[in-house]
Amino acid sequence: LSQQTTGRAFATVLSARTAIGVSVSGELMVLQVEGETWKRGMSLQEFSDLAVQLGFEAAINLDGGGSVSMARAGSLLSEPSWVCGQDD
C-alpha cells in the first residue's frame, strides 16, 4: 500500500469531485460536481465550502477527475468528461 503523493496540485486543481457525507440530522448526502481536470470544476477548498453551504456536517472526498459520473435508479445523471477512443 502506498501513500498518495500528488501534493498541493490535488487540492488546488480545478476538477470534477465527489463526496459522501451526513447532515446534522444524520441524513445521507452525496455531492458531485462535474468538471474537466485543469479546465473546469472546483478546487478541493471550493468543493468543501459548497458541501458546508449545502448542509454537510461531515464528509469524505471520493473519486474525482474525468471518470466522475453519477447514476440513480438506473439512469445516468452526469457523464464523465473524458472520451474513450473508438473501438475498431
C-alpha positions in Angstrom: 0.0 0.0 0.0 1.4 3.4 -1.0 0.6 6.9 0.1 -0.8 9.4 -2.4 1.9 11.9 -3.3 0.2 14.3 -5.7 0.9 17.1 -3.3 -0.6 20.5 -3.5 -1.9 20.1 -7.0 -4.5 17.6 -5.8 -6.1 20.3 -3.6 -5.8 23.2 -5.9 -6.5 21.8 -9.4 -10.0 22.5 -10.9 -11.6 19.1 -11.4 -14.8 17.1 -11.1 -15.2 15.9 -7.5 -17.4 13.6 -5.5 -18.2 13.3 -1.7 -20.5 11.4 0.6 -21.4 12.6 4.0 -24.1 13.2 6.5 -26.2 16.2 7.6 -26.6 17.3 11.2 -29.8 15.3 11.4 -28.0 12.1 10.1 -29.3 12.1 6.6 -27.0 10.6 4.0 -25.8 13.2 1.4 -24.0 12.8 -1.9 -22.4 15.7 -3.8 -20.9 15.5 -7.2 -19.5 18.4 -9.2 -18.8 18.0 -12.9 -15.6 19.2 -14.4 -12.6 18.5 -16.5 -9.3 18.4 -14.8 -7.2 21.6 -15.1 -10.0 23.2 -17.2 -13.2 23.4 -15.1 -14.7 22.2 -11.9 -13.7 23.1 -8.3 -10.6 23.1 -6.1 -10.9 20.9 -3.0 -11.4 24.0 -0.8 -14.2 25.3 -3.1 -15.8 21.9 -3.0 -15.6 21.6 0.8 -17.1 25.1 1.1 -20.0 24.1 -1.1 -20.6 21.0 0.9 -20.8 23.0 4.1 -23.2 25.5 2.4 -25.4 22.6 1.4 -25.6 21.3 4.9 -23.0 18.6 5.2 -21.9 18.1 8.8 -19.2 15.6 7.9 -18.0 14.2 4.6 -15.4 12.1 2.8 -13.9 13.2 -0.5 -14.1 10.3 -3.0 -13.1 9.9 -6.6 -12.5 12.9 -8.8 -11.3 13.8 -12.3 -12.5 12.7 -15.7 -14.1 9.5 -14.6 -16.6 11.0 -12.2 -20.2 10.2 -13.1 -23.4 9.6 -11.1 -26.4 7.3 -11.7 -29.7 7.0 -9.9 -32.3 4.3 -10.4 -30.5 3.0 -13.5 -30.3 6.4 -15.2 -27.1 8.3 -15.8 -27.3 11.8 -14.2 -24.0 13.0 -15.4 -21.3 11.8 -17.8 -17.5 11.6 -17.4 -15.6 14.4 -19.1 -13.0 12.1 -20.7 -13.8 10.5 -24.0 -12.8 6.9 -24.8 -11.4 6.1 -28.2 -13.5 4.4 -30.8 -13.3 0.7 -31.0 -12.1 -0.7 -34.3 
